[in-house]
Amino acid sequence: MSENSIYLTGALAVAAAIGVAGYLYKQGNVSALDGIDGPGPNLVIEVAGQANGEVVIDLLDDVAPRHVAQVTELARTGAYDGVAFHRVIDGFMAQTGDVEFGGIGGDLRRAGTGSSSLPDIPAEFSDIPFKRGVVGMARRFKKDSANSQFFIMYGTASHLDGQYTVIGHVISGMEVIDALKKGDPDLNGAVREDPDRMVKVTVVP
């Protein structure tokens, strides 16, 4: 599996980004490009491990309402607390959110293959480009298979545009994401020993 794909993902496609800025401006999604906190709720993640600190993600509930609703519900119930950053690829992305196998005491060899007790979510693709700080939902081959896992981009990956649902973007704490323990290149970025974890995840208006 290519390190430039998101785990449980199928084919890659290159999506054109011409006119994205104008489109987002008209749709009220400028914050997804310029880092400004928008009107949606914020996901606040306390990270501990090799990296320590707080990461705040502006959730775009106007772009992906079903995905944001599911993520906020999982955060509200504490499902994300203690979950590992199980796949971290320098220059590409950091993935977490496997509440089934990525939690404390879970089998990290299976981290990235699990989901939650909630149903999978129909895709809510948009024209927002995947670049540094953008947060997307991981999925299986089928486009309507996102559930609980999400990833934070280290850089631009245009081959993901229009193929994964964008749910938000980091508005503070990107330096914490940069400091995460990187995975083994021979294991496609998997972090099998002592991964950083989301100690506490909350949602604020």
Residue pairs with C-beta under 8 A, 6 or more apart in sequence:
1 7
1 188
2 12
3 89
3 92
3 185
3 188
3 189
4 12
4 92
4 157
4 159
5 12
6 93
6 95
6 136
6 138
6 139
6 151
6 160
6 164
7 87
7 95
7 112
7 113
7 138
7 149
7 188
8 112
8 113
8 138
8 139
8 140
8 141
8 145
8 149
9 138
9 139
9 140
9 141
9 163
9 164
10 140
10 141
10 142
11 141
12 159
12 160
12 163
13 159
13 162
13 163
14 158
14 159
14 161
15 158
15 159
15 161
15 162
15 163
17 127
17 129
17 158
17 161
20 33
20 127
20 128
20 129
21 33
23 127
24 30
24 32
24 33
24 127
24 128
27 62
27 63
28 62
29 38
29 60
29 62
29 63
29 126
29 128
30 36
31 37
31 38
31 58
31 60
31 169
32 38
32 60
32 63
32 128
32 134
32 166
32 168
32 169
33 128
33 129
35 133
35 169
35 171
36 171
37 58
37 171
38 58
38 60
39 62
40 58
40 59
40 60
40 61
40 62
40 68
40 168
41 59
41 61
41 68
41 72
41 203
41 204
41 205
42 56
42 57
42 58
42 59
42 171
42 203
42 204
42 205
43 56
43 57
43 59
43 71
43 72
43 75
43 168
43 201
43 202
43 203
44 54
44 55
44 56
44 57
44 201
44 202
44 203
44 204
45 54
45 55
45 56
45 57
45 80
45 173
45 198
45 200
45 201
46 53
46 54
46 198
46 199
46 200
46 201
47 53
47 54
47 55
47 85
47 173
47 176
47 180
47 196
47 197
47 198
47 199
48 196
48 197
48 199
49 85
49 180
49 181
49 194
49 195
49 196
49 197
50 179
50 180
50 181
50 194
50 196
51 176
51 177
51 178
51 179
51 180
51 181
51 196
52 176
52 179
53 173
53 175
53 176
53 179
54 172
54 173
54 176
55 152
55 170
55 172
55 173
55 174
55 176
55 177
56 170
56 171
56 172
56 173
57 135
57 152
57 168
57 169
57 170
57 171
58 168
58 169
58 170
58 171
59 68
59 71
59 72
59 167
59 168
59 203
60 68
60 128
60 166
60 167
60 168
60 169
61 68
61 69
63 124
63 126
63 128
63 166
63 167
64 124
64 126
64 137
64 165
64 166
64 167
65 124
66 121
66 122
66 124
67 121
67 124
67 137
67 146
67 165
67 167
68 167
68 168
70 118
70 121
70 147
70 148
71 148
71 150
71 167
72 203
73 118
74 80
74 97
74 99
74 116
74 118
74 148
75 201
75 202
75 203
76 203
78 201
79 99
79 116
79 148
80 96
80 97
80 99
80 148
80 198
80 201
81 198
81 199
81 200
81 201
82 103
82 104
82 197
82 198
82 199
83 96
83 97
83 98
83 99
83 102
83 103
83 197
83 198
84 96
84 98
84 102
84 103
84 106
84 108
84 111
84 191
84 195
84 196
84 197
84 198
85 94
85 95
85 96
85 180
85 181
85 191
85 195
85 196
85 197
85 198
86 95
86 96
86 98
86 102
86 108
86 111
86 112
86 190
86 191
86 195
87 94
87 95
87 111
87 112
87 151
87 183
87 188
87 189
87 190
87 191
88 94
88 95
88 180
88 181
88 182
88 183
88 189
88 191
88 195
88 196
89 154
89 182
89 183
89 185
89 188
89 189
90 154
90 182
91 154
91 155
92 153
92 154
92 155
92 157
92 189
93 151
93 152
93 153
93 154
93 157
94 151
94 152
94 154
94 177
94 180
95 112
95 138
95 149
95 150
95 151
95 189
96 102
96 149
96 150
96 151
96 198
97 138
97 148
97 149
97 150
98 106
98 111
98 112
98 113
98 114
98 115
98 148
98 149
99 114
99 115
99 116
99 148
100 106
100 114
100 115
100 116
100 148
101 107
101 108
101 110
101 111
101 112
101 113
101 114
102 108
102 111
102 112
102 114
104 197
106 114
108 190
108 191
108 192
108 193
108 195
109 192
111 190
112 138
112 149
112 190
114 148
115 147
115 148
115 149
116 147
116 148
118 147
118 148
119 147
120 144
120 145
120 146
120 147
121 137
121 144
121 146
121 147
121 165
122 144
123 139
123 143
123 144
123 146
123 165
124 165
125 143
125 162
125 163
125 164
125 165
126 162
126 165
126 166
127 161
127 162
128 134
128 166
129 156
129 158
129 161
130 136
130 153
130 156
130 157
130 158
130 160
130 161
130 164
130 166
131 153
131 155
131 156
131 157
132 153
132 154
132 155
132 156
132 174
133 152
133 153
133 169
133 170
133 174
134 152
134 153
134 166
134 168
134 169
135 150
135 151
135 152
135 153
135 166
135 167
135 168
135 169
135 170
136 150
136 151
136 153
136 160
136 164
136 165
136 166
136 167
137 146
137 149
137 150
137 151
137 164
137 165
137 167
138 146
138 149
138 150
138 151
138 164
139 145
139 146
139 147
139 164
139 165
143 163
146 164
146 165
150 167
152 170
152 177
154 177
154 178
170 177
180 196
181 191
181 194
181 195
181 196
182 189
182 191
183 189
183 190
183 191
184 190
184 191
184 192
